[in-house]
Amino acid sequence: MLLGYNTNGLAFHRWQDGLELLAETGFQAVAITVDQHCLNPFAVNFASELAEMRRTLERLRLRSVIETGARFLLDPRQKHEPTLISSTAAGRARRVEFLCRCIDIGHELNSDAVSFWSGVSKLGLRPDRVGTESQTTADDDIAWQWLLNGCRRVTDYAEQRGVQLAFEPEPGMLIETNEQFGRLAEQIGSPRFGLTIDIGHVQCVEVGSIADHLRRWAARLCNVHIEDMRRGVHEHLRFGEGEIDFPPVMAALREIGYTGCVNVELSRHSHMAPEVLRESFEFLSRMR
């Protein structure tokens, strides 16, 4: 496995400087969150920046994964919107377009995968809908169909471009557990539709040990996020501040023969990134 760090935890650095810091520290991989300041596909200088990124990754010998969870890139007023399950067809189409652009980026950078998630269903929040259990079920069915349609379009494009996808279950979103991912993946029916496991998310919402989840989903696993977390609280914490017992987690990754990226995700620690990335590398290196 290759230890890496997510650029969303380097928000106050030029991405060029951030990648230099990662390589100097010893990281061998980077999760590139496409955002305003890093490979924005809508920027006028995108082509030259992409070429510079490719050269930098090659020079620093960093493997990469493309991450698509920028907070306000597509909508400056609503975090993470629009999504694959937004209430408007135009919004859903914009997310699909963005994910396809990220697939193009992954193709150009020879990235291991493009990671993405479902989004939060907001149908039940509409004032014209009655908040009954039956209505909630109907809303979820509608959102599921939108998600399925969007994932199929994105997967078709990934297959054309020869790029691996890695879908991430996210607490509070329509797909928040690995079991839900499994049902979705079965309906998609493509080997290009893989899985991102966020170690903290498993601690937060799943039943059973993290190691058992890694073993169960080994065949689908294409990408790993890692940080500390507490049960039932979706807050990404520095190592040692949460409840996760990490030696069995790292042992399970070795056991299943995982050779991909294990990227630290601490997006709310950018103000102290040099310190946090060093301590993260030292903590994980002892168990690799």
HELIX and SHEET records of a PDB file:
HELIX    1   1 THR A    7  GLY A    9  5                                   3    
HELIX    2   2 TRP A   15  THR A   25  1                                  11    
HELIX    3   3 PHE A   46  LEU A   60  1                                  15    
HELIX    4   4 ALA A   89  LEU A  109  1                                  21    
HELIX    5   5 LEU A  123  LEU A  125  5                                   3    
HELIX    6   6 GLU A  133  ARG A  161  1                                  29    
HELIX    7   7 ASN A  178  ILE A  188  1                                  11    
HELIX    8   8 ILE A  199  VAL A  205  1                                   7    
HELIX    9   9 ILE A  210  ARG A  216  1                                   7    
HELIX   10  10 PHE A  246  GLU A  255  1                                  10    
HELIX   11  11 SER A  267  MET A  272  5                                   6    
HELIX   12  12 ALA A  273  SER A  285  1                                  13    
SHEET    1   A 9 LEU A   2  ASN A   6  0                                        
SHEET    2   A 9 ALA A  29  THR A  33  1                                        
SHEET    3   A 9 ARG A  63  GLU A  67  1                                        
SHEET    4   A 9 VAL A 114  PHE A 116  1                                        
SHEET    5   A 9 LEU A 165  PHE A 167  1                                        
SHEET    6   A 9 PHE A 193  ASP A 198  1                                        
SHEET    7   A 9 LEU A 221  ILE A 226  1                                        
SHEET    8   A 9 CYS A 261  VAL A 264  1                                        
SHEET    9   A 9 LEU A   2  ASN A   6  1                                        
SHEET    1   B 2 ASP A 228  ARG A 230  0                                        
SHEET    2   B 2 VAL A 233  LEU A 237 -1                                        
END                                                                             
